[in-house]
Amino acid sequence: MHNKTLIDQARAHILNGDTQRALETLLPLNDHTVQVLTAAFMAIKEEIVKNTLSFDEAQREYSKVNDKLLQRINDIEKGVPTGPANSSRQWLIPVALLAGLLGLAVFAWQRYHKTDEFCPVFGEKQGLKIIVFHLQKTEGVPSPATPPSTALLDQIGELTQKRDISVQIRLYQAPVDKIYSSDERESLAANCGADMVIHGSFNTITQDSMSVKLEYRFFENGGAHNVLRESIPLKGSMRTLRSLEDVVYSICSQIAAYSGQKETARLWLSKVKQEDAATEEPLRKALEH
């Protein structure tokens, strides 16, 4: 396959949030930098498997790999060499062996470990434990550089933190191209000990904009209840494709209501510009009491 084709495919995989497939696509080029980044990527995965790397730390390390990989792809297109040939090739073999051993370790852990290897790690602190699944793309132009699931996770975390709503929101660690049914996602999230699961789909309009449709479910995992919680639906499914901002305010208003913060739920609900009756109307009625 022509180098340009490999490069175009790898860049597309990165934009779709699939770094591993991008690295695998570039392996035929026998590029030293790509091989080193592959070893680094596998090492991060190994640390996640061993629960020695937090979610936030892992995301930062993955971002570094992505940035360096995109830079190397640009350099390959320009014909920039991968680095000092003699000195680098002397340690290509041990790096490759390390990557292979890490890959075998990951495979062995997934093969014999009895728990769900994709479950995120939650800390000891109190708070609503939320699992977000990768949003499934239905149509549109190529996906934005930041996966919509990551953008959704970050914005919900930031908004709830500003209002002192205690949540631990994590991404389910399955590959972005792994498809589950709605029931499967809810079951997997419950088995991971989540109090809430968020999943759904998106369309890309341009590289900088998208429309999103979400589903969510709260699980009754004990703990203190409030009057408002008893009156709101524990499960919802949006019927309208909306902006990411509207979707975030809508979901956060549900979280605030479930957490007993009635005024905050009303405030966030008022910020939704394009309402989805199936999602907002039941909550609005519950907030009237």
Secondary structure as UniProt FT lines:
FT   HELIX           3..15
FT   TURN            16..17
FT   HELIX           19..26
FT   HELIX           27..29
FT   HELIX           32..49
FT   TURN            50..51
FT   HELIX           55..78
FT   HELIX           85..90
FT   HELIX           92..112
FT   TURN            117..118
FT   STRAND          128..132
FT   STRAND          136..140
FT   HELIX           148..162
FT   TURN            163..164
FT   STRAND          167..171
FT   TURN            176..177
FT   HELIX           182..191
FT   TURN            192..193
FT   STRAND          196..206
FT   TURN            207..208
FT   STRAND          209..218
FT   HELIX           227..231
FT   STRAND          235..237
FT   HELIX           244..258
FT   TURN            259..260
FT   HELIX           262..270
FT   HELIX           277..288
//
